[in-house]
Every structure is written in C-alpha cells, then in structure tokens.
C-alpha cells in the first residue's frame, strides 16, 4: 500500500470540529426538545451550549468554504459533467455498497488527490454542504432570536414551520452520522479512513498491485 496525502490540515481541523460540534448540537437539541424526560444537561446549560456551538460551526463552515474556494482543492468537489458517466459510476458504487463489498469485490472508486470522493459521495456532500447545512444554520439563527427576526419568520410561515424544518434536518443528520461512520469503516481496515482523517494520508493500492479489500 502507498500513502497519498488527500486530507490537508485545514480540512482535518474543520472535519473534527464539525463532527464534535454536530454531536453536541444533537445532544443539546434532544435535551431542549424533551425537557423533563431527558436530563443530560440543565435546560439553561443546553440552551447556552446549543447556541454557542451553533455559532462556532457557522464560523467553521465559512472557513471550510473559504479554503476550498481559494485553493485548488475545490477540484475535489467538481461534478462529473457527463450524465452517462455519472450515473454509470453511481450505479457501480451502489452495486459495491449493496452486495459487492460482502463478496470481497474491489471498490470501483480509486482515490486520488483530486478524486477523493466517489460519485455518490461527491453529489451527496455537495447537496449537504451547499443546501442542507446552510438551511439548518439559517433556521437555527432565526429560532435563536425569534423576536429580532420575526418579520423573516412570519414570511417563512411562522415559528412552527421554521422549527419543523430545523427538526427534520436534525433527524436527517442523526441518520447521516450513523451512515457516515459505517461507510468510513469500509476501508481496507475498519480504522483506515479514520486514521486518514487524523494523519491526512490515505492508504491506496500501488500501481500494478492487486487491490486489497
């Protein structure tokens, strides 16, 4: 196996801040939603922690966005412009995740510096980072101070609508984290991808070497 540097330090810092931050948001969010039924924190602590962590993650998001916009690493997110190639690659990846991996088939996606994500990951991460996450942050800010943003909240349908959107995305992220951790364990060893997000180096098959799986 060769080592390929695919996760620069800014990306690793962003990733782990984001990971721990979202876990804290989920825990405090559950506490706020089920007051009196779950007692992980006091209500006041949960509110303060939820707000502060939320703003830290908003700042973290813009640091992530700035890094990719102003570096050549943005190529990692460049979409496949040929629909035929994209759907073919996506179908092969779904076959691999669906049953190929259980038969010992090699992963059809080969990691490179500018092709870190397979077709499914690339599209999913673009939707999450450029649509879902901003909506969640925006709805969170509106709920943080409903009085200040009352005009915007009313235009969007009221507090109940904004809160429902926020909660639905919260549920989505609960599921996403579980799936994300599972898929991250599907490297050539269960911890390979986790180590790569700590050291920056991904283990890849050397040219001409048989694929390991």
N, CA, C and O of each residue as an XYZ file, in Angstrom:
852
protein
N       0.843     -1.196      0.000
C       0.000      0.000      0.000
C       0.882      1.252      0.000
O       1.887      1.323      0.707
N       0.482      2.233     -0.808
C       1.171      3.529     -0.821
C       0.342      4.524     -0.024
O      -0.857      4.329      0.176
N       0.987      5.586      0.426
C       0.281      6.619      1.185
C       0.115      7.859      0.320
O       1.072      8.342     -0.285
N      -1.106      8.365      0.269
C      -1.445      9.523     -0.547
C      -2.014     10.611      0.351
O      -2.947     10.367      1.117
N      -1.445     11.823      0.256
C      -1.889     12.924      1.112
C      -3.132     13.557      0.492
O      -3.032     14.311     -0.476
N      -4.293     13.251      1.047
C      -5.552     13.734      0.464
C      -6.349     14.634      1.412
O      -7.304     15.285      0.989
N      -5.966     14.675      2.681
C      -6.703     15.481      3.660
C      -5.788     16.533      4.280
O      -5.133     16.256      5.285
N      -5.728     17.737      3.702
C      -4.872     18.796      4.249
C      -5.281     19.155      5.674
O      -6.409     18.889      6.091
N      -4.361     19.757      6.412
C      -4.611     20.098      7.812
C      -5.883     20.934      8.008
O      -6.664     20.619      8.906
N      -6.130     21.991      7.204
C      -7.370     22.761      7.416
C      -8.629     21.912      7.292
O      -9.598     22.130      8.019
N      -8.623     20.944      6.374
C      -9.787     20.074      6.185
C      -9.966     19.162      7.398
O     -11.089     18.924      7.844
N      -8.854     18.656      7.927
C      -8.940     17.776      9.097
C      -9.435     18.533     10.322
O     -10.257     18.018     11.080
N      -8.941     19.753     10.519
C      -9.404     20.564     11.651
C     -10.895     20.853     11.509
O     -11.663     20.706     12.460
N     -11.296     21.272     10.293
C     -12.719     21.542     10.051
C     -13.554     20.297     10.324
O     -14.589     20.375     10.985
N     -13.106     19.147      9.818
C     -13.873     17.912      9.933
C     -14.132     17.548     11.384
O     -15.271     17.264     11.753
N     -13.094     17.550     12.216
C     -13.265     17.118     13.601
C     -14.031     18.138     14.419
O     -14.814     17.761     15.290
N     -13.823     19.432     14.158
C     -14.638     20.451     14.823
C     -16.111     20.262     14.456
O     -16.999     20.347     15.304
N     -16.340     20.006     13.184
C     -17.700     19.798     12.702
C     -18.324     18.555     13.332
O     -19.479     18.576     13.759
N     -17.547     17.475     13.384
C     -18.055     16.215     13.926
C     -18.445     16.362     15.395
O     -19.562     16.021     15.784
N     -17.521     16.872     16.203
C     -17.811     17.015     17.631
C     -18.894     18.059     17.863
O     -19.723     17.916     18.761
N     -18.881     19.110     17.049
C     -19.891     20.152     17.185
C     -21.287     19.641     16.894
O     -22.228     19.944     17.628
N     -21.429     18.863     15.823
C     -22.754     18.342     15.481
C     -23.250     17.344     16.521
O     -24.448     17.283     16.798
N     -22.344     16.563     17.096
C     -22.756     15.649     18.163
C     -23.272     16.444     19.362
O     -24.279     16.076     19.966
N     -22.579     17.534     19.706
C     -23.040     18.381     20.812
C     -24.381     19.029     20.492
O     -25.247     19.135     21.360
N     -24.551     19.463     19.242
C     -25.829     20.057     18.854
C     -26.962     19.037     18.952
O     -28.071     19.372     19.369
N     -26.680     17.801     18.570
C     -27.700     16.755     18.649
C     -28.059     16.476     20.105
O     -29.238     16.370     20.445
N     -27.043     16.357     20.967
C     -27.296     16.060     22.375
C     -28.066     17.195     23.049
O     -29.036     16.955     23.768
N     -27.625     18.435     22.809
C     -28.322     19.565     23.427
C     -29.693     19.767     22.796
O     -30.636     20.178     23.473
N     -29.806     19.479     21.504
C     -31.093     19.602     20.832
C     -32.107     18.621     21.386
O     -33.271     18.971     21.584
N     -31.666     17.376     21.642
C     -32.553     16.381     22.249
C     -32.979     16.848     23.634
O     -34.140     16.706     24.019
N     -32.016     17.413     24.387
C     -32.338     17.909     25.721
C     -33.385     19.018     25.672
O     -34.306     19.048     26.488
N     -33.238     19.938     24.699
C     -34.199     21.033     24.573
C     -35.563     20.532     24.125
O     -36.589     21.075     24.535
N     -35.583     19.509     23.295
C     -36.845     19.002     22.762
C     -37.608     18.197     23.807
O     -38.839     18.220     23.840
N     -36.873     17.485     24.660
C     -37.516     16.591     25.627
C     -37.192     17.007     27.059
O     -36.661     16.227     27.849
N     -37.524     18.243     27.366
C     -37.305     18.770     28.719
C     -38.096     17.953     29.732
O     -39.287     17.702     29.550
N     -37.417     17.541     30.804
C     -38.084     16.764     31.842
C     -38.077     15.276     31.597
O     -38.306     14.495     32.520
N     -37.816     14.868     30.365
C     -37.761     13.434     30.043
C     -36.326     12.945     29.907
O     -36.017     11.798     30.229
N     -35.450     13.831     29.425
C     -34.027     13.526     29.301
C     -33.263     14.603     30.054
O     -33.505     15.794     29.863
N     -32.354     14.186     30.897
C     -31.614     15.151     31.713
C     -30.111     14.991     31.530
O     -29.398     14.615     32.460
N     -29.638     15.280     30.319
C     -28.199     15.257     30.058
C     -27.531     16.518     30.602
O     -26.420     16.473     31.131
N     -28.234     17.646     30.460
C     -27.756     18.931     30.958
C     -28.945     19.638     31.595
O     -30.095     19.228     31.436
N     -28.638     20.715     32.322
C     -29.738     21.570     32.756
C     -30.270     22.291     31.526
O     -29.557     22.425     30.532
N     -31.500     22.752     31.582
C     -32.099     23.433     30.428
C     -31.266     24.656     30.045
O     -31.003     24.884     28.864
N     -30.854     25.438     31.035
C     -30.058     26.647     30.760
C     -28.739     26.290     30.086
O     -28.341     26.929     29.113
N     -28.064     25.269     30.606
C     -26.787     24.846     30.014
C     -26.987     24.381     28.579
O     -26.186     24.701     27.701
N     -28.058     23.626     28.341
C     -28.338     23.121     26.998
C     -28.569     24.271     26.024
O     -28.079     24.232     24.895
N     -29.312     25.297     26.448
C     -29.580     26.450     25.584
C     -28.290     27.188     25.248
O     -28.017     27.474     24.083
N     -27.498     27.495     26.275
C     -26.255     28.249     26.066
C     -25.288     27.456     25.189
O     -24.702     28.001     24.253
N     -25.123     26.176     25.491
C     -24.202     25.334     24.732
C     -24.658     25.184     23.286
O     -23.848     25.265     22.362
N     -25.957     24.965     23.093
C     -26.503     24.810     21.743
C     -26.254     26.066     20.905
O     -25.869     25.980     19.739
N     -26.480     27.231     21.513
C     -26.284     28.490     20.781
C     -24.818     28.723     20.436
O     -24.486     29.044     19.295
N     -23.943     28.559     21.424
C     -22.525     28.830     21.182
C     -21.919     27.852     20.179
O     -21.178     28.255     19.283
N     -22.233     26.577     20.328
C     -21.706     25.574     19.392
C     -22.234     25.850     17.985
O     -21.509     25.693     17.003
N     -23.492     26.259     17.895
C     -24.059     26.588     16.589
C     -23.295     27.703     15.894
O     -22.992     27.605     14.705
N     -22.986     28.757     16.626
C     -22.256     29.875     16.017
C     -20.814     29.490     15.675
O     -20.264     29.956     14.678
N     -20.212     28.645     16.500
C     -18.858     28.165     16.188
C     -18.873     27.375     14.888
O     -17.974     27.520     14.060
N     -19.896     26.535     14.705
C     -19.978     25.728     13.483
C     -20.302     26.575     12.257
O     -19.879     26.247     11.148
N     -21.046     27.654     12.445
C     -21.290     28.565     11.324
C     -19.970     29.196     10.873
O     -19.685     29.268      9.678
N     -19.173     29.648     11.836
C     -17.857     30.212     11.504
C     -16.970     29.148     10.861
O     -16.244     29.428      9.907
N     -17.035     27.931     11.390
C     -16.251     26.824     10.850
C     -16.644     26.521      9.409
O     -15.792     26.195      8.581
N     -17.943     26.631      9.112
C     -18.437     26.398      7.755
C     -17.823     27.403      6.777
O     -17.393     27.026      5.687
N     -17.782     28.670      7.164
C     -17.235     29.687      6.263
C     -15.720     29.540      6.093
O     -15.177     29.884      5.043
N     -15.043     29.034      7.115
C     -13.612     28.744      6.964
C     -13.422     27.601      5.968
O     -12.527     27.647      5.124
N     -14.274     26.572      6.072
C     -14.226     25.456      5.114
C     -14.491     25.960      3.699
O     -13.774     25.609      2.762
N     -15.524     26.786      3.552
C     -15.892     27.299      2.236
C     -14.776     28.150      1.658
O     -14.453     28.030      0.476
N     -14.184     29.008      2.476
C     -13.093     29.855      2.009
C     -11.889     29.048      1.580
O     -11.254     29.357      0.572
N     -11.567     28.002      2.350
C     -10.412     27.162      1.998
C     -10.592     26.536      0.624
O      -9.673     26.548     -0.195
N     -11.783     25.987      0.370
C     -11.998     25.328     -0.914
C     -12.139     26.323     -2.063
O     -11.683     26.046     -3.173
N     -12.756     27.460     -1.820
C     -12.934     28.443     -2.891
C     -11.616     29.058     -3.332
O     -11.452     29.412     -4.499
N     -10.677     29.187     -2.402
C      -9.425     29.885     -2.707
C      -8.219     28.950     -2.741
O      -7.086     29.378     -2.522
N      -8.470     27.684     -3.015
C      -7.368     26.738     -3.210
C      -7.748     25.776     -4.325
O      -8.910     25.695     -4.721
N      -6.760     25.052     -4.826
C      -7.055     24.115     -5.912
C      -7.802     22.874     -5.424
O      -8.206     22.034     -6.228
N      -7.984     22.758     -4.106
C      -8.703     21.600     -3.567
C     -10.185     21.615     -3.941
O     -10.884     20.621     -3.744
N     -10.668     22.739     -4.481
C     -12.054     22.809     -4.929
C     -12.325     21.757     -6.003
O     -13.472     21.373     -6.230
N     -11.253     21.293     -6.664
C     -11.412     20.272     -7.704
C     -12.020     18.983     -7.136
O     -12.640     18.207     -7.864
N     -11.836     18.768     -5.837
C     -12.396     17.578     -5.193
C     -13.910     17.542     -5.361
O     -14.508     16.469     -5.444
N     -14.527     18.726     -5.411
C     -15.977     18.812     -5.496
C     -16.480     19.058     -6.914
O     -17.686     19.200     -7.110
N     -15.595     19.111     -7.906
C     -16.050     19.313     -9.275
C     -16.922     18.142     -9.709
O     -16.495     16.991     -9.610
N     -18.111     18.405    -10.180
C     -19.012     17.307    -10.560
C     -18.625     16.699    -11.906
O     -17.963     17.335    -12.726
N     -19.046     15.479    -12.108
C     -18.909     14.833    -13.410
C     -19.971     15.428    -14.327
O     -21.166     15.293    -14.062
N     -19.544     16.085    -15.405
C     -20.465     16.813    -16.267
C     -21.186     15.924    -17.271
O     -22.164     16.343    -17.890
N     -20.703     14.701    -17.430
C     -21.372     13.769    -18.337
C     -22.391     12.950    -17.540
O     -21.996     12.136    -16.705
N     -23.696     13.146    -17.780
C     -24.706     12.373    -17.042
C     -24.511     10.862    -17.177
O     -24.702     10.114    -16.219
N     -24.127     10.423    -18.379
C     -23.952      8.989    -18.595
C     -22.832      8.441    -17.714
O     -22.987      7.395    -17.083
N     -21.699      9.155    -17.673
C     -20.574      8.708    -16.844
C     -20.936      8.762    -15.364
O     -20.574      7.871    -14.594
N     -21.660      9.824    -14.969
C     -22.009      9.970    -13.557
C     -22.934      8.836    -13.100
O     -22.690      8.217    -12.064
N     -23.985      8.566    -13.864
C     -24.936      7.528    -13.454
C     -24.307      6.137    -13.521
O     -24.641      5.262    -12.723
N     -23.399      5.937    -14.473
C     -22.713      4.650    -14.548
C     -21.840      4.455    -13.315
O     -21.848      3.384    -12.708
N     -21.084      5.495    -12.941
C     -20.215      5.413    -11.761
C     -21.038      5.250    -10.490
O     -20.661      4.500     -9.590
N     -22.167      5.958    -10.419
C     -23.034      5.864     -9.246
C     -23.623      4.458     -9.114
O     -23.684      3.902     -8.018
N     -24.050      3.895    -10.233
C     -24.647      2.559    -10.211
C     -23.615      1.529     -9.773
O     -23.925      0.634     -8.986
N     -22.383      1.650    -10.281
C     -21.309      0.724     -9.886
C     -21.026      0.840     -8.396
O     -20.772     -0.161     -7.725
N     -21.072      2.062     -7.883
C     -20.807      2.267     -6.460
C     -21.937      1.697     -5.612
O     -21.687      1.119     -4.555
N     -23.184      1.857     -6.069
C     -24.316      1.288     -5.340
C     -24.245     -0.241     -5.328
O     -24.554     -0.878     -4.321
N     -23.834     -0.823     -6.462
C     -23.671     -2.270     -6.506
C     -22.621     -2.728     -5.502
O     -22.782     -3.751     -4.836
N     -21.542     -1.952     -5.405
C     -20.466     -2.295     -4.469
C     -20.964     -2.229     -3.027
O     -20.738     -3.153     -2.245
N     -21.643     -1.133     -2.678
C     -22.150     -0.982     -1.312
C     -23.266     -1.984     -1.015
O     -23.398     -2.464      0.111
N     -24.070     -2.293     -2.042
C     -25.214     -3.167     -1.834
C     -24.846     -4.620     -1.618
O     -25.399     -5.276     -0.736
N     -23.898     -5.140     -2.428
C     -23.551     -6.547     -2.260
C     -22.099     -6.862     -2.614
O     -21.554     -7.859     -2.140
N     -21.464     -6.026     -3.442
C     -20.099     -6.323     -3.861
C     -19.122     -6.407     -2.708
O     -18.257     -7.282     -2.673
N     -19.267     -5.489     -1.760
C     -18.333     -5.471     -0.631
C     -18.429     -6.743      0.204
O     -17.444     -7.171      0.804
N     -19.630     -7.354      0.242
C     -19.819     -8.565      1.031
C     -19.274     -9.802      0.318
O     -19.087    -10.855      0.926
N     -19.021     -9.650     -0.995
C     -18.433    -10.755     -1.753
C     -16.932    -10.602     -1.882
O     -16.261    -11.470     -2.440
N     -16.395     -9.489     -1.362
C     -14.963     -9.257     -1.459
C     -14.543     -8.569     -2.740
O     -13.362     -8.567     -3.086
N     -15.516     -7.972     -3.463
C     -15.172     -7.258     -4.696
C     -14.368     -6.000     -4.372
O     -14.558     -5.415     -3.306
N     -13.482     -5.573     -5.257
C     -12.729     -4.340     -5.022
C     -13.622     -3.118     -5.189
O     -14.586     -3.148     -5.955
N     -13.307     -2.062     -4.486
C     -14.048     -0.810     -4.599
C     -13.838     -0.242     -6.003
O     -12.692     -0.080     -6.422
N     -14.897      0.063     -6.737
C     -14.729      0.583     -8.103
C     -14.117      1.990     -8.132
O     -13.619      2.429     -9.169
N     -14.154      2.691     -7.000
C     -13.576      4.038     -6.954
C     -12.148      3.972     -6.441
O     -11.863      3.333     -5.428
N     -11.247      4.649     -7.166
C      -9.847      4.704     -6.774
C      -9.499      6.133     -6.374
O      -9.592      7.062     -7.178
N      -9.101      6.287     -5.130
C      -8.826      7.613     -4.585
C      -7.590      8.219     -5.218
O      -6.580      7.545     -5.421
N      -7.688      9.527     -5.533
C      -6.535     10.310     -5.964
C      -6.643     11.665     -5.275
O      -7.637     11.942     -4.603
N      -5.639     12.501     -5.433
C      -5.620     13.791     -4.736
C      -6.861     14.615     -5.052
O      -7.428     15.255     -4.166
N      -7.286     14.600     -6.324
C      -8.435     15.412     -6.727
C      -9.691     14.583     -6.990
O     -10.684     15.100     -7.501
N      -9.644     13.310     -6.643
C     -10.829     12.456     -6.751
C     -10.985     11.680     -5.450
O     -10.982     10.450     -5.426
N     -11.121     12.438     -4.379
C     -11.221     11.827     -3.054
C     -12.555     11.119     -2.863
O     -12.631     10.103     -2.173
N     -13.610     11.660     -3.478
C     -14.954     11.128     -3.280
C     -15.411     10.313     -4.492
O     -15.091     10.638     -5.635
N     -16.160      9.254     -4.215
C     -16.770      8.535     -5.327
C     -17.991      9.322     -5.809
O     -18.337     10.352     -5.231
N     -18.639      8.835     -6.864
C     -19.731      9.591     -7.492
C     -20.877      9.873     -6.517
O     -21.426     10.975     -6.508
N     -21.234      8.890     -5.704
C     -22.319      9.082     -4.743
C     -21.938     10.088     -3.663
O     -22.731     10.962     -3.311
N     -20.722      9.960     -3.142
C     -20.257     10.875     -2.101
C     -20.180     12.302     -2.618
O     -20.603     13.238     -1.940
N     -19.641     12.464     -3.816
C     -19.463     13.799     -4.374
C     -20.784     14.551     -4.466
O     -20.875     15.705     -4.047
N     -21.807     13.902     -5.012
C     -23.104     14.546     -5.147
C     -23.748     14.784     -3.787
O     -24.293     15.859     -3.536
N     -23.685     13.777     -2.903
C     -24.300     13.894     -1.584
C     -23.668     15.019     -0.768
O     -24.377     15.809     -0.145
N     -22.330     15.093     -0.771
C     -21.656     16.122      0.018
C     -21.936     17.524     -0.525
O     -22.033     18.478      0.247
N     -22.065     17.654     -1.834
C     -22.397     18.962     -2.391
C     -23.793     19.401     -1.947
O     -23.997     20.561     -1.591
N     -24.744     18.480     -1.969
C     -26.102     18.807     -1.539
C     -26.118     19.156     -0.052
O     -26.753     20.126      0.360
N     -25.419     18.362      0.741
C     -25.406     18.596      2.189
C     -24.736     19.921      2.529
O     -25.285     20.730      3.278
N     -23.536     20.139      1.970
C     -22.754     21.310      2.374
C     -23.271     22.615      1.780
O     -23.131     23.664      2.408
N     -23.860     22.580      0.601
C     -24.278     23.819     -0.051
C     -25.779     24.100      0.072
O     -26.223     25.206     -0.235
N     -26.561     23.118      0.513
C     -28.012     23.330      0.645
C     -28.494     23.010      2.059
O     -29.049     23.875      2.737
N     -28.283     21.769      2.506
C     -28.855     21.331      3.780
C     -28.240     22.064      4.967
O     -28.963     22.582      5.818
N     -26.917     22.110      5.030
C     -26.253     22.774      6.164
C     -26.608     24.258      6.245
O     -26.950     24.727      7.330
N     -26.542     25.024      5.141
C     -26.945     26.437      5.237
C     -28.395     26.626      5.706
O     -28.679     27.549      6.469
N     -29.317     25.755      5.252
C     -30.709     25.862      5.705
C     -30.794     25.607      7.206
O     -31.519     26.296      7.923
N     -30.047     24.613      7.672
C     -30.070     24.315      9.105
C     -29.502     25.474      9.927
O     -30.051     25.830     10.970
N     -28.414     26.052      9.458
C     -27.828     27.189     10.165
C     -28.781     28.382     10.160
O     -28.962     29.046     11.181
N     -29.387     28.648      9.005
C     -30.299     29.792      8.887
C     -31.509     29.613      9.795
O     -31.909     30.550     10.487
N     -32.096     28.414      9.799
C     -33.252     28.174     10.659
C     -32.863     28.255     12.128
O     -33.652     28.703     12.959
N     -31.651     27.824     12.447
C     -31.175     27.907     13.821
C     -31.010     29.341     14.284
O     -31.368     29.680     15.412
N     -30.468     30.185     13.415
C     -30.301     31.603     13.764
C     -31.667     32.258     13.964
O     -31.838     33.053     14.888
N     -32.629     31.940     13.122
C     -33.976     32.512     13.263
C     -34.619     32.091     14.581
O     -35.281     32.897     15.235
N     -34.427     30.838     14.970
C     -35.002     30.353     16.224
C     -34.238     30.867     17.438
O     -34.787     30.941     18.537
N     -32.974     31.223     17.238
C     -32.147     31.762     18.325
C     -32.737     33.061     18.867
O     -32.724     33.297     20.075
N     -33.259     33.911     17.959
C     -33.859     35.176     18.395
C     -35.084     35.455     17.523
O     -35.032     36.248     16.583
N     -36.177     34.790     17.857
C     -37.399     34.895     17.056
C     -37.915     36.327     17.007
O     -38.413     36.776     15.975
N     -37.796     37.047     18.125
C     -38.292     38.431     18.175
C     -37.535     39.318     17.194
O     -38.137     40.116     16.476
N     -36.232     39.176     17.166
C     -35.413     40.015     16.276
C     -35.704     39.718     14.816
O     -35.723     40.624     13.983
N     -35.930     38.449     14.505
C     -36.133     38.047     13.112
C     -37.600     37.718     12.833
O     -37.904     36.923     11.943
N     -38.495     38.322     13.586
C     -39.916     37.989     13.477
C     -40.476     38.195     12.075
O     -41.296     37.403     11.611
N     -40.037     39.255     11.397
C     -40.545     39.527     10.043
C     -40.176     38.398      9.083
O     -41.003     37.959      8.285
N     -38.935     37.933      9.165
C     -38.478     36.846      8.291
C     -39.211     35.551      8.644
O     -39.650     34.811      7.764
N     -39.334     35.293      9.949
C     -40.009     34.069     10.401
C     -41.450     34.037      9.894
O     -41.928     32.999      9.437
N     -42.135     35.172      9.978
C     -43.519     35.227      9.516
C     -43.613     35.017      8.010
O     -44.540     34.361      7.537
N     -42.679     35.558      7.259
C     -42.687     35.374      5.798
C     -42.475     33.914      5.422
O     -42.946     33.455      4.382
N     -41.763     33.196      6.274
C     -41.483     31.786      6.000
C     -42.593     30.866      6.490
O     -42.516     29.649      6.322
N     -43.626     31.450      7.096
C     -44.754     30.636      7.530
C     -44.942     30.549      9.024
O     -45.860     29.878      9.496
N     -44.072     31.229      9.790
C     -44.225     31.218     11.242
C     -43.218     30.325     11.937
O     -42.475     29.578     11.301
N     -43.210     30.420     13.262
C     -42.247     29.668     14.069
C     -42.398     28.167     13.869
O     -41.406     27.440     13.801
N     -43.645     27.703     13.774
C     -43.854     26.257     13.637
C     -43.202     25.715     12.366
O     -42.613     24.634     12.393
N     -43.295     26.438     11.268
C     -42.689     25.986     10.009
C     -41.173     25.968     10.125
O     -40.535     24.984      9.751
N     -40.587     27.052     10.643
C     -39.127     27.138     10.782
C     -38.624     26.045     11.721
O     -37.619     25.392     11.444
N     -39.331     25.853     12.831
C     -38.935     24.829     13.799
C     -39.041     23.433     13.197
O     -38.183     22.585     13.443
N     -40.084     23.190     12.413
C     -40.256     21.878     11.783
C     -39.117     21.580     10.819
O     -38.591     20.467     10.799
N     -38.739     22.566     10.024
C     -37.610     22.395      9.102
C     -36.339     22.077      9.884
O     -35.577     21.181      9.518
N     -36.125     22.822     10.962
C     -34.927     22.631     11.788
C     -34.894     21.216     12.373
O     -33.848     20.567     12.374
N     -36.025     20.746     12.861
C     -36.098     19.417     13.477
C     -35.947     18.315     12.427
O     -35.279     17.313     12.681
N     -36.551     18.484     11.267
C     -36.428     17.473     10.215
C     -34.977     17.318      9.747
O     -34.507     16.204      9.513
N     -34.284     18.429      9.616
C     -32.875     18.350      9.222
C     -32.051     17.751     10.357
O     -31.093     17.017     10.111
N     -32.416     18.059     11.586
C     -31.771     17.446     12.752
C     -31.897     15.922     12.686
O     -30.921     15.209     12.919
N     -33.090     15.425     12.371
C     -33.310     13.979     12.244
C     -32.459     13.415     11.114
O     -31.871     12.341     11.244
N     -32.399     14.153      9.995
C     -31.572     13.718      8.870
C     -30.115     13.562      9.294
O     -29.469     12.574      8.943
N     -29.598     14.523     10.041
C     -28.188     14.474     10.444
C     -27.927     13.353     11.451
O     -26.832     12.791     11.480
N     -28.913     13.028     12.269
C     -28.756     11.882     13.176
C     -28.503     10.615     12.363
O     -27.608      9.831     12.681
N     -29.301     10.422     11.310
C     -29.121      9.267     10.443
C     -27.836      9.352      9.640
O     -27.142      8.353      9.451
N     -27.521     10.566      9.162
C     -26.322     10.749      8.344
C     -25.063     10.378      9.107
O     -24.170      9.739      8.550
N     -24.977     10.767     10.366
C     -23.785     10.472     11.155
C     -23.590      8.970     11.297
O     -22.467      8.474     11.206
N     -24.684      8.245     11.520
C     -24.590      6.783     11.641
C     -24.087      6.165     10.338
O     -23.184      5.329     10.346
N     -24.683      6.586      9.216
C     -24.280      6.055      7.908
C     -22.840      6.457      7.592
O     -22.069      5.657      7.062
N     -22.482      7.700      7.919
C     -21.136      8.213      7.649
C     -20.079      7.390      8.384
O     -19.054      7.027      7.807
N     -20.336      7.100      9.659
C     -19.383      6.309     10.443
C     -19.286      4.889      9.878
O     -18.201      4.314      9.800
N     -20.430      4.338      9.487
C     -20.410      2.986      8.909
C     -19.591      2.946      7.624
O     -18.735      2.077      7.457
N     -19.852      3.884      6.717
C     -19.122      3.895      5.446
C     -17.632      4.172      5.668
O     -16.784      3.676      4.926
N     -17.326      4.964      6.692
C     -15.923      5.260      6.977
C     -15.181      4.019      7.467
O     -13.951      3.971      7.427
N     -15.920      3.029      7.925
C     -15.285      1.796      8.410
C     -15.048      0.782      7.292
O     -14.567     -0.322      7.547
N     -15.385      1.154      6.047
C     -15.287      0.205      4.945
C     -13.981      0.313      4.162
O     -13.928     -0.057      2.989
N     -12.939      0.812      4.799
C     -11.631      0.867      4.145
C     -10.984     -0.508      4.134
O     -11.632     -1.505      4.453
N      -9.703     -0.564      3.766
C      -9.031     -1.873      3.739
C      -8.880     -2.433      5.157
O      -8.678     -3.634      5.334
N      -8.979     -1.557      6.167
C      -9.160     -1.976      7.556
C     -10.275     -1.096      8.125
O     -10.537     -0.022      7.582
N     -10.935     -1.522      9.198
C     -12.039     -0.719      9.742
C     -11.644      0.674     10.206
O     -12.500      1.554     10.298
N     -10.356      0.893     10.501
C      -9.920      2.201     11.010
C      -9.128      3.014      9.985
O      -8.680      4.118     10.296
N      -8.948      2.492      8.778
C      -8.078      3.152      7.794
C      -8.529      4.571      7.469
O      -7.714      5.493      7.461
N      -9.824      4.755      7.201
C     -10.317      6.084      6.829
C     -10.298      7.043      8.020
O     -10.102      8.247      7.851
N     -10.503      6.509      9.217
C     -10.444      7.358     10.416
C      -9.010      7.867     10.622
O      -8.799      9.036     10.944
N      -8.035      6.978     10.433
C      -6.633      7.375     10.564
C      -6.269      8.422      9.519
O      -5.513      9.354      9.790
N      -6.831      8.250      8.299
C      -6.545      9.197      7.221
C      -7.040     10.597      7.563
O      -6.439     11.586      7.143
N      -8.131     10.689      8.323
C      -8.648     11.995      8.698
C      -7.915     12.566      9.910
O      -8.181     13.692     10.330
N      -6.997     11.787     10.466
C      -6.135     12.280     11.548
C      -4.755     12.647     11.005
O      -4.212     13.704     11.328
N      -4.197     11.770     10.181
C      -2.847     11.995      9.661
C      -2.834     12.761      8.333
O      -1.851     13.421      7.996
N      -3.935     12.662      7.587
C      -4.007     13.280      6.264
C      -3.687     12.309      5.139
O      -3.973     12.589      3.975
N      -3.091     11.159      5.481
C      -2.641     10.219      4.460
C      -3.595      9.034      4.327
O      -3.914      8.350      5.300
N      -4.040      8.815      3.088
C      -4.917      7.688      2.773
C      -4.077      6.558      2.197
O      -3.204      6.794      1.362
N      -4.339      5.323      2.643
C      -3.656      4.164      2.066
C      -4.311      3.800      0.751
O      -5.520      3.575      0.697
N      -3.519      3.739     -0.311
C      -4.056      3.393     -1.641
C      -3.208      2.280     -2.226
O      -2.046      2.106     -1.861
N      -3.814      1.520     -3.148
C      -3.074      0.455     -3.816
C      -2.020      1.058     -4.734
O      -2.281      2.018     -5.459
N      -0.834      0.480     -4.690
C       0.228      0.939     -5.588
C      -0.077      0.472     -7.011
O      -0.687     -0.580     -7.204
N       0.354      1.269     -8.024
C       0.101      0.866     -9.413
C       0.625     -0.535     -9.701
O       1.774     -0.854     -9.398
N      -0.225     -1.360    -10.287
C       0.179     -2.713    -10.638
C      -0.028     -3.732     -9.542
O       0.074     -4.936     -9.777
N      -0.325     -3.245     -8.323
C      -0.528     -4.166     -7.204
C      -1.965     -4.639     -7.189
O      -2.854     -3.885     -7.585
N      -2.227     -5.857     -6.748
C      -3.606     -6.326     -6.654
C      -4.375     -5.533     -5.615
O      -3.811     -5.167     -4.584
N      -5.641     -5.261     -5.860
C      -6.447     -4.496     -4.925
C      -6.627     -5.261     -3.628
O      -6.814     -6.478     -3.629
N      -6.568     -4.519     -2.502
C      -6.787     -5.139     -1.207
C      -8.186     -4.743     -0.730
O      -8.594     -3.592     -0.883
N      -8.899     -5.676     -0.167
C     -10.250     -5.407      0.325
C     -10.574     -6.405      1.421
O     -11.667     -6.368      1.985
